């Protein structure tokens, strides 16, 4: 199957007319008609039928059109990437971060981006993992770091960092002091402050407790991490958070933590891209910059 024939076929369908398509392609209508006919002979199917307004694809034509667009798009991407091998990447890329870590990771990313990709433009946007996932699907974000995204076939996933969730309470805390560690079953004894559904931390906690038949005592549902931290710090209850979420409070000695075990619970930071979006050189270079970030050190210094 000839690539040019596929281009001609797509142009005819988009124009809705052999005459208009021939003008765009700067070729004669008989020559164009002959190329489409050769394509039909090869496939043993009629691809177009005429109506009073021009031409429309048949069922076989619609099937070919869907595949032809994918083939031509991939070919255009290949040409662009080969061209980019000799040039400094240009264009614009949008990277999405969860709000809790955006201010920690963005400076290092921007610094590296300016050094390695001076001809390109970077936009950093913030959003909850649920929102970032939607923006990836919509093409509003090119690459994003998400916490524990739900499995699916529309995104490509690459784990980049994992944090352990801990029980967090004020010092000395409501009631007795926190032990150094406690089993998941013991969470039922603490008044908890958890995010509302849907939320990645809530999903991790609910899954761990559901498997063991643990009924939690949830005294408040709060979506903002900084508000959860403030409530725990004021003694209104206990939160399940990662160490990076409470760095200043731990250093100030206003919050105590207890490791949770049997099982332990983790927040997984995943780098995601939309599977249907081609990975340009600019996207690949930006992803490599994200991989090079020392996330553990950056979060430890939060």
Secondary structure, 3 states (H helix, E strand, C coil): CCHHHHHHHHHHHHHCCHHHHHHHHCCCHHHHHHHHHHHHHHHCCCCEEEECCEEEECHHHHHHHHHHHHHHHHHHHHHHHHHHCCCCCCEEEEEEECHHHHHHHHHHHHHHHHHHCCCEEEEEEECCHHHHHHHHHHCCCCEEEEECCCCCCCEEEEEEEEEEEEEEEECCCCCCCCCCEEEHHHHHHCEEEECCCCCHHHHHHHHHHHHCCCCCEEEEECCCHHHHHHHHHCCCCEEEEEHHHHHHHHHHCCEEEEEEECCCCEEEEEEEEECCCCCCHHHHHHHHHHHHCCHHHHHHCC
